[in-house]
């Protein structure tokens, strides 16, 4: 039976970054992926993600700030840009929320500006505002596809083996380590890392009990800008009961979505189809609040969130099994930090935050 120091199940952003970090720590690593690298069935495909510091959660702000340092280290090591700090705005906030958020950012030395709506519209005429806008100049875009390609290349240079089209069909704790069954035969490892998103519970059935993780099918759209030279910050709009978010991506337009509104789906029955009522609500939102976007020229896309019932991430260890899942569509900005947590769990040099325990 083939034997490795660590087997990683799931070669999305979290698994690929964890494999790279573990190899850099001197471990021999095999990554098993049930599909091809870069597939669109999970949550790691696509060109961009938002990168921003939380304005209402101090612990999350500190984790994002630490992740930003780690992103910078990855950029230095690979020579590839991974963050593009075009700035970010939060708006649709009550006056009290703006004051509290500004105080939190100031307490931690985070650069910010508070703009009146008229000043914000003058700066970003493609958007419409009706209340004060909190601007973070050091927020922006995570260049997701570019970053993940570089992370995998770095992992391979560190002798990580990626085995695609190779689903894990069973996991068993045995002999002080773990045996993983696949269609091509079993492999053994001293430790296992599972970064399989909504497939996590299925992968670990009978080996470790994990929190229930559901999958929701989300449906943002790319909208064409009317002015191709316009500048677009990343944004979160809290005017509605459901936060809206957006990010510009070259060649595709401005991606706008209503966060976490998609239906729960069975993984083997996902249809990638647009749900008309939710889609109409998104288009109506863009038509009302984005004078710089053309609602007649847009492209619907489908993405998958993996969600825990408690609304927080899972990063923890049980014996030789380490798990990271439940990222709710908000995990990408934390990728190098989650990789650091998993490496510390595997090597015994640290632990993940208590809030993330199984």
Secondary structure, 3 states (H helix, E strand, C coil): CEEEEEEEECCCHHHHHHHHHHHHCCCCEEEECCCCCCCCCCCCCCCCEEECCCCCCHHHHHHHHHHHHHHHHHHHHHCCCCEECCCEEEECCCHHHHHHHHHHHHHCCCCCEEECHHHHHHHCCCCCCCCCEEEECCCEEECHHHHHHHHHHHHHHCCCEEECCCCEEEEEEECCEEEEEECCCCEEEEEEEECCHHHHHHHCCCCCCCCCEEEEEECCEEEEECCCCCCCCEEEECCCCCCEEEEEECCCEEEEEECCCCEEECHHHCCCCCCHHHHHHHHHHHHHHCCCEEEEEEEECCEEEEEECCCCCEEEEECCEEEEECCCCCCHHHHHHHHHHHHHHHHCCCCCCHHHCC
